[in-house]
Amino acid sequence: MSHAPTPSQTVGPFYGYALPFPGGGDVAPAGHPGTVTVHGFVLDGRGEPVPDAIVETWQPAPDGSRTGLPGSLRHDPATGVVIGRNGVDFTGFGRAPTDADGRWVVRTLLPGGAPYLSVAVFARGLVHHLCTRVYFPDLLAGPDGGAATDDPLLGSLDDERRATLVAARTDPRTYRFDIRLQGERETVFLEFG
């Protein structure tokens, strides 16, 4: 007897069909003065863009709280269609699809209590999603202005691998973080057991 494959046994690309929602990458409340933009590209092993990936982010609020507020996936009460965020509440959760060039964008607030965003990547060719982190260089600076290495994950990596986890600040409110799925300069991915 044969059974139909489950979604985790079927190699996409189907992530762009049901997972994105309006405003999924707009984590910061509309017009918030502390908003920062985190963007980059999802690249395959040859360095080619992955145009149908999803990048999810989770983070604590700027005050360090980790409870978040509901409201990322609001539904229209009449039609049941997902209408996205209310634009006011900070939920700590973002979901950004890549565009045709493999680019993703999240507008958020810097996290408190942790120097990073937690990230999951869903993409064609992946049977299971990949987990990583985006560290903010400003939040890693030690008291003397040098790089702090007291983060257990960063402290366990050599300089080359550590660099794959730290976003590059391109201006005071913008950070670039490319996610390389494999190959040269592959992003460090985490395994949770």
C-alpha positions, 0 to 999 in steps of 0.5 A: 500500500502506498501513501501520499507524501507529507509536506516535509517529504515533498521538496517545494517550491510551495512556501510562497503559496500559503505562508506569506501574509500581508505585512509579514516583514513589518514587525515594528509598529507603523511609524515607530522611531526605533525601526531598523531594517534587516535585509539580505539575500537567500543564496544557494550553494552556487551563490544563486538567489533563491526566489521562493524562500521564506525567512521567519524571525522571532525576537524579544521586545526592546525591553527584553520581554519574550511574551510577544503580543498576538496579532501577526496573523489576523483574519477578516471576521467576515471572510476568514482571509488573513489580513495581516498585522494591525500595525500597532502591536509589536509581536516579535514575529516576522515572516518575509518571503524572498522576491524574484532576486532572492531578497528578503526584508524585515522592519523591526526593533532592536531586541532587548536581552539578546543581541540577535534575531532567531531565524528559520529559513524555509526553501526549496530543496530543504526537507526541514527548515534551517535555524540560525541567528542574525547578530547585531554588531552594535549589541555585541560591542563590549564596554571598551567598544571592542567585540564582546565574545561572551555569547556562548555560540559566537565564542565557540566559533572561529572568526570566519564562521562567526562572521556568517552570523553577524549582520553588516550595518550599512547605515545607522538604521539598516543591516544586511544579512545574507543567508548562504544555504551551503558552499563557500561562506555557508551560514552557521545553522543551529540544530535543536534536539 
